[in-house]
Amino acid sequence: MKKKVKRSRMLRAFNSLCAALLIGSAIYIMAMGFSAVAMAAMAISVVGAAVLPVQSSEGVLEVIIGTVEAMIDGVLVVIEAITSAIASLFS
């Protein structure tokens, strides 16, 4: 199994922003229906998360896996921030 990739705080923040934008636009599309703004937000978030794997240019499969990994890392950072905020309320 591959070792966890070390990412800078700025990159983790950018990935979490892309993931939050993707989740928010997906929820908006499910609730309100398709719109050009929501589709553009989804496209921007996926492209933003795919920038670094594309720059490394190690192959198509590596780009896809790197993009998915960046999006999952962003979702985990968002969940971690939410649970940290809730935990700080009770401590």
C-alpha positions as CSV (number, residue, x, y, z in Angstrom):
1,M,0.0,0.0,0.0
2,K,1.2,3.5,-0.9
3,K,2.3,5.8,1.9
4,K,0.2,8.8,2.6
5,V,1.1,11.8,0.5
6,K,2.2,14.8,2.6
7,R,0.4,18.0,1.4
8,S,0.9,21.5,2.5
9,R,-1.8,23.4,4.5
10,M,-2.7,25.6,1.5
11,L,-3.2,22.6,-0.7
12,R,-5.3,20.8,1.9
13,A,-7.4,24.0,2.3
14,F,-7.8,24.3,-1.5
15,N,-8.9,20.7,-1.7
16,S,-11.4,21.1,1.1
17,L,-12.7,24.2,-0.7
18,C,-13.1,22.3,-3.9
19,A,-14.8,19.4,-2.1
20,A,-17.2,21.8,-0.2
21,L,-18.1,23.4,-3.5
22,L,-18.7,20.0,-5.2
23,I,-20.9,18.9,-2.3
24,G,-22.8,22.1,-2.1
25,S,-23.5,22.2,-5.8
26,A,-24.5,18.5,-5.8
27,I,-27.0,19.2,-3.0
28,Y,-28.3,22.2,-4.9
29,I,-28.8,20.2,-8.1
30,M,-30.7,17.5,-6.2
31,A,-32.9,19.9,-4.4
32,M,-33.5,22.6,-7.0
33,G,-32.8,20.9,-10.3
34,F,-30.1,21.5,-12.9
35,S,-28.9,25.0,-13.6
36,A,-25.9,26.5,-15.4
37,V,-24.4,28.0,-12.2
38,A,-24.5,24.7,-10.3
39,M,-23.0,22.8,-13.2
40,A,-20.3,25.4,-13.6
41,A,-19.5,25.2,-9.8
42,M,-19.2,21.4,-10.1
43,A,-16.9,21.6,-13.1
44,I,-14.7,24.3,-11.4
45,S,-14.4,22.2,-8.2
46,V,-13.4,19.0,-10.1
47,V,-10.9,20.9,-12.3
48,G,-9.5,22.7,-9.3
49,A,-8.8,19.4,-7.6
50,A,-7.3,17.9,-10.7
51,V,-4.7,20.6,-11.3
52,L,-1.8,19.0,-9.3
53,P,-2.3,15.4,-10.6
54,V,-2.4,16.7,-14.1
55,Q,0.8,18.7,-13.6
56,S,2.6,15.6,-12.4
57,S,1.6,13.9,-15.7
58,E,2.3,10.4,-14.7
59,G,-0.4,8.9,-16.8
60,V,-4.2,9.0,-17.2
61,L,-5.0,6.5,-14.5
62,E,-2.7,8.4,-12.0
63,V,-4.5,11.6,-12.9
64,I,-7.9,10.1,-12.2
65,I,-6.8,8.4,-9.0
66,G,-5.0,11.6,-7.8
67,T,-8.1,13.7,-8.5
68,V,-10.4,11.3,-6.6
69,E,-7.8,11.2,-3.8
70,A,-7.7,15.0,-3.6
71,M,-11.5,15.2,-3.4
72,I,-11.7,12.6,-0.7
73,D,-9.0,14.3,1.2
74,G,-10.9,17.6,0.9
75,V,-14.1,15.9,2.2
76,L,-12.2,14.5,5.1
77,V,-10.8,17.9,6.0
78,V,-14.3,19.4,5.9
79,I,-15.7,16.6,8.2
80,E,-12.7,17.0,10.5
81,A,-13.4,20.7,10.8
82,I,-17.1,20.1,11.6
83,T,-16.3,17.5,14.2
84,S,-13.6,19.6,15.7
85,A,-16.0,22.5,16.1
86,I,-18.7,20.3,17.6
87,A,-16.2,18.8,20.0
88,S,-14.9,22.2,21.1
89,L,-18.5,23.2,22.0
90,F,-18.7,20.3,24.5
91,S,-15.2,20.5,26.0
